[in-house]
Each structure stands twice: as C-alpha cells, then as structure tokens.
C-alpha cells in the first residue's frame, strides 16, 4: 500500500470529521480507485495465472 498516499488520505478523512470506520472506508475506496489491490487479491490473481 502506498504509505505516503494512505497517510494523506487518513489526514483528509480526519479533517472532514469522519469516524474511524467511515475514514477507513474512505481510504480503502480511494486507494482502490487509484488501482491499488489488497495482498489477498494479488495472490488470487497470481494463482489464477499459475493454474491456466
């Protein structure tokens, strides 16, 4: 996960007055929009390539 971007997003979420869960969703959703994928999803893709 791009740590610098994540920190910036958390800071922006706090500034907007979001609670923890809402802020976490905001950060996760925004990172997904930028093309970031969680580790588990990356593993699944790698395994799919291996199986084909």
FENTARA-V568194 format. One record per residue. N is the residue number from 1. OMEGA is omega in degrees with one decimal (999 if undefined). NEAR is the number of other C-alpha atoms within 10 Angstrom. Layout:
# FENTARA-V568194
[[N,OMEGA,NEAR] [N,OMEGA,NEAR]]
This chain:
# FENTARA-V568194
[[1,177.9,10] [2,-172.0,8] [3,-177.6,8] [4,178.8,8] [5,-179.8,13] [6,178.5,15] [7,178.9,12] [8,179.8,11] [9,177.8,19] [10,179.7,17] [11,178.8,13] [12,179.9,15] [13,177.8,19] [14,-179.7,13] [15,178.8,9] [16,175.8,10] [17,-180.0,10] [18,172.5,14] [19,-175.2,10] [20,-176.3,12] [21,179.4,9] [22,178.8,13] [23,178.9,19] [24,176.9,15] [25,178.5,12] [26,-179.5,17] [27,-179.1,21] [28,-177.9,16] [29,-179.7,12] [30,177.2,15] [31,178.1,18] [32,178.6,12] [33,-179.6,10] [34,178.1,8] [35,178.7,7] [36,176.6,14] [37,176.6,13] [38,-178.2,11] [39,-178.2,9] [40,179.7,9] [41,177.6,10] [42,179.4,12] [43,-179.7,11] [44,179.5,11] [45,-179.4,10] [46,179.6,11] [47,179.1,11] [48,178.9,10] [49,-179.4,9] [50,-176.4,8] [51,-176.8,6] [52,999,5]]
